[in-house]
Each structure stands twice: as structure tokens, then as C-alpha cells.
Amino acid sequence: CIALGVAFILFVGAELSASLSQLGMASLWWLIFGYFFMSLREIILAPVAISLFTRLAPAPYLSVAIGLYYGASAVGAFFSGYIGALAEPLGSNMIFGALALTGFSVAVVVVVFGLIFCRGDRLYGSSH
């Protein structure tokens, strides 16, 4: 979530850079680094999420749990089209800023819930 927030902050920077430029164009590096952080998030998140699903789901419902994970991903991709459609009436900076704030907010909530409710020995079967 933090990497997603960083990526959208970079996209806000690209938009601001383009608006301040004489030619109205931003450097390609804004997009390269933005998509780097998005790709990094996906590369880190997907294997960890699938691993947790296979560890925590009851054996009879394992395939259903993994299907729900990919289904949620598909629903998110579907709604991203609606969010993208809002970029023109609201402006790109508003959308990118809201998505960055959402990413950082979800990261804070996940960390707080992780500190409150989860301990490593519950997930990984510590021998204590």
C-alpha cells in the first residue's frame, strides 16, 4: 500500500511538472519510477497473499479462497475503469492524490491491525 501511495504521489508530481513546463510535457522518469513502484507492489503482494491464503484457508475451501482473491482483483480492475473516467471531470491531480491518500491510509490501518491482532507465532506456528 505504501508503494502504491508513492507511485500516485509520483504521478501527481508528473502532472504538476507538465503543467509548469513550457511545452506542457513531463519527464519520462516520473512515469518510469511511478510504474516501478506499482510493479514492485504487485511483485511483493501477490506471492505473499497467495501464500497466506494457502496457509490460513481450511483445506476444503482452499481453491474457493484463492478464487475469491483473484475475483477481488478482477472487481478492483473493473472499478478502476470508473475511477479513470472521473479523471477528466475532477482532474488528474485530484484522482491521483485521492488514490495516494487511500494507499497510505490502508497501509496505516493494516499496520495498526497487525500490531493489535496478529503475532508471528499465530501465522507461522511457533514452537513456544
N, C-alpha and C positions, 0 to 999 in steps of 0.2 A: 504494500500500500504506500509505503514511503517512496519507493522508486516511481510509482505511478504519479504521486504528487509532484516529485521532482521533474518528471517528464512534462507534465502540464504547466509547471512553472516555466520550463524552458520554452514551451510553445507560446506562453504569454510574452516572454522576452522576445521571441521571434516576431510576434505581431507588433509589439512596440517598436522593435528595431526597424521593421518595414515601414511603419507609419512615420518614423523620424528620418528615414533615408530620403535622399534626393530622388532616387529612382523608384521608391516605393517597394523595394525588394529587401528581404532579409538574407543574411548569410546562410549558406547551406549547412554550416556547422550547428546552428540551432536545431535543425531537424535531425541531423545525424546523432547528436547527443540525446535529443528527446526520444527518438526511436530506440537508441541504445538502452536507455533506462526502461522503456516499455518491454523490450525484448528480454532484458535482464530479469525483470519481474516475472515474466512468463516462464523463463527457463528455471528460475528458482521455485516458483509457486507450484507448477504442475506436478513435478515428481513428489514434492513433499505432501501435497494434498492427496494424491492417489495413494501414497504410502500410508498416510493417516487413515484414509477410508478403508484400506485393506486390513489395517491393524484393529480398528475400532468397530467396524461393522460386524454384526453377527454373521456367522458362516452362511446360513441360508439366504441372507439378504445382501451378500457382498456384491453381486452383479447389479442389483437394484440400486445400491448406494452409489456405485460408480456411474451407473446410468443417470442418476439424479445429479451427480456432479457435472457430467457433460451436458445434461439438459439445462441446468442452471447457467452454464456457459453459453449455450445457444440462446436462452432467453435474454441474457445480458447483451449478446451481439445483436439480437433483434431490436432491443430498446436503444442501442447505441445509434441506430438509424434515426430514431425520433429525436434524440439529443442533438445529432448532427443537423437535423432540419431546423432546430432552434437557433443555430449559429447565425443565420442571416438576419432574422428579426431582432435578436438580442445582442448580437455582436460576438465575435470570436473570443475577445478578452473575457467577456462575462462567462461564457461557457467554459473556457479553459481554466479560468480562476475558480469557478464553482467545482469543477472536477478535481482540481488540485486540492482545494479545501476538503472535499469529500474524501480523497485518498488519505490525506493527513489525519482527518478525523477518525476514519475507520482504523487506521494504524494505532492511534491513541486508545481507542476503545478495545481493540484486540489485545494490546499490551496490558491494559488495566485488568481486563477479564482474565488474561493469562496469569497475571500475578495473584489475583484473588482466588481463582478457582482451580487452576491447574498446577500440578507439581510434576517434575520429571519422572518420579517413581511411579506415578499412576499410568503414564503413557508407555513407559519402556520397561515396566516390570522389574523394578529394582529389587535386589535381594535383601533389603533392610528388614 
